[in-house]
């Protein structure tokens, strides 16, 4: 890969794609500093300083800090992600959507169109709730300069337009840039906070609030965790598939061996996001309620420092890993497709036995992925509590950053390999002409 990186600048198309990606991400970051009209940003910032560890902190993470000052990109890309997940779930229960999913490229475009419409609807709904909460003073007194319907409509239109623009920006990066645009938008919002977090850590070391040995241990531990994430994210369990010999017209197609890969972490980062969201909602309710019993229960049992919280968190991650994997991969469909292609798994009967075999392997692989994700998400919190230092880069953010980084590098390598192959073919043609 190091040798390939040196050739990036020599390939015009790849260089243009990378520059285009950086330009679009710069536009996104610029928009996070444009405050929504009619808002006192200082009041919003002071409110979010008091809401660390709640669901607002999670939303702020995925908005790249835009929510902390209620910029035009405050909703971020979360409405689009929510709409995508909703439609993935609906394909299991709505026959029309399931049929579209099986139609190939045309059906995928139709589902993407429905997802965009749902994103706009969710954005309008969420922005209306934010506007009403601002007027009621739930984000701090004096946050709205001139309350009324004019402000509500302006807030709804502004925030919804911001989300629609981010969605368009991500699609442009995917088509004309490098990597997955939506993932890179989230990636940019997370890594932008790393320099300030490192600066605060060095400030603690300089003022003797944290030891130099502890800092070195943190960096070593971070490198170890990142290495673990890279190894597991690239890990696969490959199921061998034997293809029988086929006759196509007058040609005899020889059978061969291929593999059906099952990723160790098929569900990606979705389980961690779902689990964090569910557990942060009670903490957020505790910030607004004045009932002593509710506050006591949340403090004793749903505090991130408590054992109960960590056990429930791990249980939710494991549950969502199996749940989302079941949505992504249906062993019966895989077995049916293998059977239709005239292939089979060596030693396994086609049909039901093949589906049971794939399901058994998928269950074991998913368990490994669920345990891995639980460790990555829980260890940073335990480490922060043990050393009494705020851990600025949690497990969910780490999974997103490493996963997106690996996908982007893979796409860059694919462009480099394709260019080398085209150069090889062009050279072979030239040599053939000269030989004549």
C-alpha positions in Angstrom: 0.0 0.0 0.0 2.9 2.4 0.8 4.2 2.0 -2.8 0.7 2.6 -4.1 0.2 5.8 -2.1 3.2 7.3 -3.8 1.5 6.7 -7.2 -1.8 8.5 -6.1 -0.5 11.9 -7.4 0.4 10.4 -10.7 -3.1 9.1 -11.5 -5.2 12.1 -12.6 -8.6 10.7 -12.0 -7.8 9.4 -8.5 -6.1 12.7 -7.5 -9.2 14.6 -8.7 -11.5 12.3 -6.7 -9.5 12.8 -3.5 -9.4 16.6 -3.9 -13.1 16.7 -4.6 -13.8 14.6 -1.4 -11.7 17.0 0.7 -13.4 20.0 -0.9 -16.9 18.6 -0.1 -15.9 17.8 3.5 -14.5 21.3 3.9 -17.9 22.7 2.8 -19.6 20.5 5.4 -17.3 21.6 8.2 -17.8 25.3 7.2 -21.6 24.8 7.4 -21.3 23.5 11.0 -20.3 27.0 12.1 -23.2 28.8 10.5 -25.7 29.4 13.4 -29.5 29.0 12.7 -31.2 32.4 12.5 -32.9 33.7 15.6 -30.7 31.7 18.0 -28.3 32.8 20.8 -25.5 30.3 20.3 -23.8 31.0 23.7 -26.9 29.8 25.5 -27.0 26.5 23.5 -23.3 25.9 24.2 -23.6 26.3 27.9 -26.6 23.9 27.9 -24.6 21.2 26.1 -21.7 21.5 28.5 -24.1 20.3 31.2 -25.6 17.5 29.1 -22.4 15.4 28.6 -23.2 11.7 28.7 -26.8 12.0 27.6 -28.4 11.3 24.3 -27.7 14.9 23.2 -24.0 14.0 23.5 -24.5 11.1 21.1 -26.4 13.4 18.6 -23.7 16.0 18.9 -21.1 13.4 18.1 -22.7 12.4 14.8 -23.4 16.0 13.9 -19.7 16.9 14.2 -20.4 19.4 17.0 -23.0 21.3 15.0 -25.7 20.6 17.5 -23.8 22.3 20.3 -24.3 25.7 18.7 -27.5 24.8 16.8 -26.0 25.4 13.3 -27.8 24.8 10.1 -26.4 21.3 10.1 -27.6 20.5 13.6 -29.6 17.5 12.6 -26.6 16.1 10.8 -27.0 12.9 8.8 -28.9 11.0 11.6 -32.3 11.4 9.9 -31.0 9.7 6.8 -29.4 6.9 8.8 -32.7 6.5 10.7 -34.7 6.4 7.5 -32.3 3.8 6.0 -32.6 1.5 9.0 -36.4 1.9 9.0 -36.6 0.9 5.3 -34.3 -2.1 5.9 -36.7 -3.3 8.6 -39.7 -2.6 6.5 -38.4 -4.8 3.7 -38.9 -7.7 6.0 -42.7 -7.1 6.5 -43.8 -5.1 3.4 -44.0 -7.3 0.3 -43.8 -4.4 -2.1 -40.5 -3.2 -0.6 -39.2 -6.8 -0.4 -39.9 -7.1 -4.2 -38.1 -3.9 -4.9 -35.1 -5.1 -3.0 -34.9 -8.2 -5.2 -35.2 -6.2 -8.5 -31.5 -5.3 -8.5 -30.2 -1.8 -9.5 -33.6 -0.4 -10.4 -35.2 -1.5 -7.2 -32.3 -0.1 -5.2 -32.7 3.3 -6.8 -36.4 3.3 -5.9 -35.7 2.4 -2.3 -33.1 5.2 -2.2 -35.8 7.6 -3.4 -38.2 6.5 -0.7 -35.4 6.8 1.8 -34.8 10.4 0.8 -38.5 11.3 1.2 -38.5 9.7 4.6 -35.4 11.7 5.5 -37.1 14.9 4.7 -40.2 13.9 6.8 -38.1 12.9 9.8 -36.1 16.1 9.5 -39.2 18.2 9.5 -40.6 16.3 12.5 -37.3 16.6 14.5 -36.7 20.2 13.7 -40.3 21.1 14.8 -39.6 19.4 18.2 -36.3 21.3 18.5 -38.0 24.6 17.7 -40.7 24.0 20.3 -38.1 22.9 22.9 -36.1 26.1 22.2 -39.1 28.3 22.8 -40.0 26.6 26.0 -36.5 27.2 27.4 -35.5 23.5 27.6 -32.2 24.4 25.9 -31.7 27.3 28.3 -33.6 30.5 28.9 -33.1 33.2 26.2 -32.0 30.8 23.5 -34.6 32.2 21.1 -34.3 35.9 20.3 -37.9 36.3 18.9 -40.2 33.4 19.7 -43.3 32.8 17.5 -44.4 31.0 14.4 -42.0 32.9 12.2 -39.1 31.4 14.2 -40.6 27.9 14.2 -41.0 27.8 10.4 -37.6 29.4 9.9 -36.0 26.8 12.2 -37.8 23.9 10.5 -36.9 25.0 7.0 -33.3 25.8 7.9 -32.6 22.5 9.7 -34.4 20.4 7.1 -32.6 22.1 4.3 -29.3 21.5 6.1 -29.9 17.8 6.4 -31.0 17.6 2.7 -27.8 19.4 1.7 -25.6 17.0 3.7 -27.5 14.1 2.1 -26.8 15.5 -1.3 -23.2 16.2 -0.3 -22.7 12.6 0.7 -24.1 11.3 -2.5 -21.8 13.5 -4.5 -18.8 12.2 -2.6 -19.9 8.7 -3.3 -20.3 9.3 -7.1 -17.5 11.7 -7.8 -15.2 11.3 -4.9 -13.6 8.4 -3.1 -15.2 6.3 -0.4 -18.8 6.2 1.0 -20.0 9.9 1.3 -22.4 9.4 4.2 -19.8 7.5 6.2 -17.1 10.1 5.5 -19.4 12.9 6.7 -19.7 11.1 10.1 -16.0 10.3 10.0 -15.1 14.0 9.5 -17.4 15.0 12.4 -15.7 12.6 14.7 -12.0 13.1 13.9 -12.4 16.9 14.1 -12.6 16.6 17.9 -9.3 14.7 18.2 -6.9 17.6 18.2 -8.8 19.5 21.0 -9.0 16.2 23.0 -5.3 15.7 22.7 -4.7 19.3 23.6 -6.7 18.9 26.8 -4.9 15.7 27.7 -1.5 17.4 27.3 -2.8 20.3 29.4 -3.6 17.8 32.2 -0.1 16.4 31.9 1.5 19.8 31.9 -0.4 20.8 35.1 0.5 17.5 36.8 -3.2 16.4 36.9 -2.2 13.3 34.9 1.1 11.4 34.8 3.3 11.0 31.8 3.4 7.3 32.4 -0.4 7.2 32.3 -0.4 9.1 29.1 2.0 6.6 27.5 -0.1 3.8 28.7 -3.2 5.4 27.2 -1.5 5.8 23.8 -0.2 2.2 23.9 -3.7 0.9 24.8 -5.3 3.0 22.0 -2.9 1.5 19.5 -3.6 -2.0 20.7 -7.4 -1.5 20.5 -7.1 0.1 17.0 -5.0 -2.9 15.9 -7.7 -5.3 17.3 -10.4 -3.4 15.5 -8.5 -3.5 12.2 -7.9 -7.3 12.5 -11.5 -8.1 13.4 -13.1 -5.8 10.8 -11.1 -7.5 8.1 -11.7 -10.9 9.4 -14.0 -13.3 7.5 -15.2 -16.9 7.8 -15.2 -18.2 4.2 -17.6 -21.0 3.4 -16.3 -23.1 0.4 -18.8 -23.5 -2.5 -18.2 -26.1 -5.2 -19.6 -25.2 -8.7 -20.6 -28.1 -10.9 -19.5 -28.3 -14.6 -22.1 -26.7 -16.9 -22.8 -26.7 -20.6 -23.5 -23.3 -22.1 -24.3 -23.5 -25.8 -21.4 -25.4 -27.3 -19.0 -24.4 -24.5 -18.4 -26.6 -21.4 -17.9 -24.4 -18.3 -15.5 -26.2 -15.9 -16.6 -26.3 -12.3 -14.5 -24.6 -9.7 -14.3 -23.6 -6.1 -15.4 -20.2 -4.7 -16.2 -18.9 -1.2 -19.1 -17.3 0.5 -17.5 -14.8 3.0 -19.2 -14.1 6.4 -17.7 -11.1 8.1 -17.0 -11.4 11.8 -18.7 -8.0 12.3 -21.5 -8.2 9.9 -23.7 -5.7 11.7 -21.0 -3.0 11.7 -21.4 -0.2 14.2 -25.3 -0.2 14.2 -25.6 -2.3 17.4 -23.4 0.0 19.4 -25.4 3.1 18.2 -28.7 1.5 19.1 -27.5 0.3 22.5 -26.0 3.7 23.4 -29.2 5.5 22.3 -31.5 3.3 24.3 -29.4 3.7 27.5 -28.9 7.4 27.1 -32.6 8.2 26.8 -33.2 7.5 30.6 -30.2 9.7 31.4 -31.7 12.5 29.3 -35.1 12.1 31.0 -33.3 12.3 34.4 -32.0 15.7 33.4 -35.5 17.1 32.8 -37.5 15.4 35.5 -37.8 16.5 39.1 -39.3 13.3 40.5 -36.8 12.1 43.3 -37.6 8.4 42.8 -36.8 8.6 39.1 -33.6 10.5 39.7 -32.5 8.1 42.4 -33.1 5.0 40.2 -31.2 6.5 37.3 -28.3 7.5 39.5 -28.0 4.1 41.2 -28.7 1.8 38.3 -28.3 3.6 35.0 -25.1 5.6 35.7 -22.4 4.7 33.2 -20.1 4.0 36.1 -22.3 1.3 37.5 -22.0 -2.4 36.9 -25.7 -2.7 36.0 -25.3 -0.1 33.2 -22.3 -2.0 31.7 -24.1 -5.4 31.9 -27.2 -4.0 30.2 -25.1 -2.2 27.7 -23.3 -5.5 26.7 -26.6 -7.4 26.6 -28.1 -4.8 24.2 -25.0 -4.9 22.0 -25.2 -8.7 21.7 -28.9 -8.6 21.0 -28.7 -6.0 18.3 -25.7 -7.8 16.7 -27.8 -10.9 16.2 -30.9 -8.8 15.3 -29.2 -6.7 12.6 -27.2 -9.7 11.2 -30.5 -11.6 10.8 -31.8 -8.7 8.7 -28.7 -8.5 6.6 -28.2 -12.2 5.9 -31.0 -14.8 5.4 -29.5 -18.3 5.4 -32.5 -19.7 3.5 -32.1 -17.1 0.7 -28.4 -17.8 0.5 -29.0 -21.6 0.3 -31.6 -21.1 -2.4 -29.3 -18.9 -4.5 -26.5 -21.5 -4.2 -28.9 -24.2 -5.3 -30.2 -22.3 -8.3 -26.7 -21.6 -9.5 -26.0 -25.3 -9.6 -23.4 -25.1 -6.7 -23.2 -26.8 -3.4 -21.2 -26.8 -0.1 -19.0 -29.9 0.0 -20.3 -32.5 2.4 -23.7 -30.6 2.8 -27.0 -31.5 1.1 -28.4 -28.6 -0.9 -31.6 -26.8 0.4 -32.6 -27.0 4.0 -29.4 -28.7 5.2 -27.3 -25.9 3.6 -29.4 -23.2 5.2 -29.0 -24.9 8.6 -25.3 -25.2 8.1 -24.9 -21.5 7.1 -27.1 -20.5 10.1 -25.0 -22.5 12.5 -21.8 -20.9 11.3 -23.4 -17.4 11.2 -24.5 -17.8 14.8 -21.0 -18.6 16.0 -19.3 -15.9 13.9 -21.9 -13.3 15.2 -21.1 -14.3 18.8 -17.5 -13.6 18.2 -18.3 -10.2 16.6 -20.7 -9.3 19.4 -18.1 -10.1 22.1 -15.5 -8.1 20.2 -17.8 -5.1 19.9 -18.8 -5.2 23.6 -15.1 -5.2 24.6 -14.3 -2.2 22.3 -17.3 -0.2 23.6 -16.9 -1.0 27.3 -13.1 -1.0 27.7 -12.7 2.8 27.0 -15.3 3.6 29.7 -13.7 1.3 32.3 -10.3 2.7 31.5 -11.5 6.3 31.9 -13.1 5.5 35.2 -10.0 3.6 36.4 -7.7 6.5 35.6 -10.2 9.3 36.4 -9.6 10.9 33.0 -12.3 11.8 30.4 -11.9 9.4 27.5 -12.6 11.6 24.5 -12.7 8.9 21.9 -15.2 6.2 22.8 -15.7 2.8 21.4 -18.6 3.7 19.0 -16.5 6.5 17.5 -13.5 4.3 17.2 -15.5 1.6 15.3 -16.8 4.2 12.9 -13.4 5.9 12.3 -11.5 2.6 11.7 -14.3 1.1 9.6 -14.6 4.1 7.3 -10.8 4.4 7.1 -10.5 0.7 6.0 -13.3 1.1 3.4 -11.7 4.2 2.0 -8.3 2.7 1.8 -9.8 -0.4 0.0 -11.4 1.9 -2.6 -8.1 3.7 -3.2 -6.3 0.4 -3.6 -9.0 -0.8 -6.1 -8.4 2.4 -8.2 -4.6 1.8 -8.1 -5.0 -1.9 -9.1 -7.4 -1.0 -11.9 -5.0 1.6 -13.3 -2.1 -0.8 -13.1 -4.2 -3.5 -14.9 -5.2 -1.0 -17.6 -1.6 0.0 -18.1 -0.6 -3.7 -18.4 -3.3 -4.4 -21.0 -2.4 -1.2 -23.0 1.3 -2.3 -22.9 0.4 -5.8 -24.1 -1.6 -4.3 -27.0 1.3 -2.1 -28.0 3.7 -5.0 -27.9 1.3 -7.0 -30.0 1.2 -4.4 -32.7 4.9 -4.0 -32.8 5.3 -7.7 -33.1 3.2 -7.7 -36.2 
